[in-house]
């Protein structure tokens, strides 16, 4: 069982022109092959008039479930180089499609490899990366006079505030890295002079921003 892995958050699209061909690279976080396949189908339909829609994906958190396609480009010049970028970046639960509109100038095998792998590398550099790590989800009950102090504390930690409810007191739902839970809660209690109640709800993998 792994304790953490890196992926991307949401979708990112970039594009570049190489020798009059337009390369559009789209990446997205996916959880499972069904999501990966649906994403590829979506992009292929969106750019149905393109010359090629090549793809690669690693759709599990272990790096074992992966696929790629050259979609008509010479074998080994698109899908595999794209997949190698995902592996080198150590990204999981991710799918990427590179759409090519042929501009009339042939790039040769080496040129295609550089175009497809380079497009994916540039896209992933631009994408928002996240670390999936076991989190503790907490309910934090705070009296209204201490809401601002609690909020400032959350902003200065790696806590993610998932929601806030207001009734007889403010109730924050917070995700914090399990490895930081004890330090986080102890410091919060000290910050609010003990005037806070904490309830642990559950543990699960959560995408923390890098």
N, C-alpha and C positions, 0 to 999 in steps of 0.2 A: 504493500500500500504506500503510495507516494504521499508526501506531506505538502508539496507545492508544485506548481508548474506555471509557465508563462503563456499568455495568449494575447489577443487583441480585443479591444472593446468596440463593439458595433461594427460599422463599415467605413472603409476608407477608399477613395478613388483618386488615382493620379494618371497622368498621360504625358506622352512625349512623342515627338516626330523624329524618325530615323530614316534617312534616305527616302523621304517622301511617304513612307508608311507611317500610319498613326497607330500607336500602341496605347490602349486604355487598360490600366490595371485596377482591378477591384478586389479588395480583400474583405473578409467578414468573419466574425466569431461564429462558430457552429458547434452544436453539441449533438454528435451522432451523424451517421451517414445519411439519414433522411433529410436533415437540415442542409447538409453539404450538397446533396443532389438537388434539392429544391432551389438552393442558391444558384448553382450552375445553370439550371434550367431557366431561372429568372433572368440571369444576365444574357444567356444565349438567345432568349426571346427578345430581350430589349435591343440587342445588337444582331438581330437575325440577318441583316444585310451585310454583316462583316465577312471578311475572307476567312478568318479563323477565330474560334473562341477556345483557347487552350486552358487547361486547368490543372490544379494540383491541390490536394488537401490531406491533412492529418486530423481526423475527426474524433480522436479519443485523447485522453490525458496521458497516455503512456507512450505514444508515438508508434503504436503497433498497427493501427488501422489507417492505411494511407493508399491513395490512388492518384493517377495522373493521366493526362491525355494530350497528344500532340495535335489532335483535331485537324489532320491533313498536312501539317508541316512535316518536313523530313524527320524520320524516326530519331529520337534522342535530342532534338534541337529545341524543344519547347517544354513539354510537361516535366521531364526528368530534371532539367536545369532549374525549373521553378520549384520543384519539390526539394531539391538540394538546398535552395536558399531557406526554405522553411525549416529544414533540419539543422542547418548551420546557425540559424537565428534561435534555435531551441524553442520554437513556438508550437503549441498544440491546440487542438480544437479550433482549427482555422482552415478556411478554404480561400483560394485565390484564383481568379480568372483573368487572363490577359487576352484582350480582344485586339485583333489586328485588322486594319484596313490597308490592304496592299496598295503601295503607291507607284508600282511599276518598276522599281529597282530591286533586283535580287540581292540578298545580303550574304548568301553563302552559309554553310553550316556554322562556321565560327561566329559570323555576324548575328545569326539567329539566336545562338546560345547566349551571346552577350546581350542582345536586345531583350530576350525574355527574362533571363536571370537578373539583368540590371533593372528592368522595370519592376520586378517583384521586390528587389532589395530597396529601391528608392521608395516604393509604396510603403513597405513595412517600417522604414525609417520615419515616415510621416505619420503612421498610424499610432493611435493611443494604445500603449501596452499596459497590461495589467498582470498582477501576480495572483493566481488562484491559491488561496491558503485557507486552512481550517480557521473559521472564525467562531467566536462566541457571540450569540445574539443576546443582548441584555435589555431589560426594561429598567429605566432609571426614573425614579419618582422624586420630583424636586418641588419645593414650595416656590410660589411665584416670585418672591423677592430675590431668589437665587438663580432664576432662569438665565439672566445675562452672564453671570459668572460661570454657570455650567456650559453655556453655549460657547463662550470664549475658550474654555478648557477643551471642548470637543474640537474646536477649530485648530488648536495647537498640538493635536495628537493625530494619529493615523486612524482615528475612529470615523466610521461612516454613519451619519444620522439617517436612518431609514424612514423615520416618521416621528411626528410629534402630536400628542393629543392633549387637549386642555379640558379639565373638569375641576375637581376641587384642588388639584395640583397639576403641574405639567408632567407629562409622561413621555420621555424620549425612548424611542427604540433605536438601539445602537449596535452596529457590528464592529467588533474589535478582534484583531488577531489573537487567537487562543494563546499563543506564546507570550503575548503582552498583557493578557487579561488581569493577572494579579497586580502588576505594576500600575495598570490603568485604573483599576478600581480603588486601590490603596491611595493613589495620588488624588483621585476625585473626592474620596471621603475626607482627606486632609484639607483639600481646597475649599470644601463646603462645610468645614468644621463639624462633620458627622451628620449634618442635616440633609441626608439623602438616603433613599432606600433602593436596593438593587435586587433584581430578580433575573436569574439566568433562564432563557427560554429554550435554546437549542444550539447545536453545533452543526456546521456545514461548510462546504467550500464556498468562498466569496471572492469576487474580483477586486482586489485592492490596487489602486492606481500606483504606478511607479513614481 
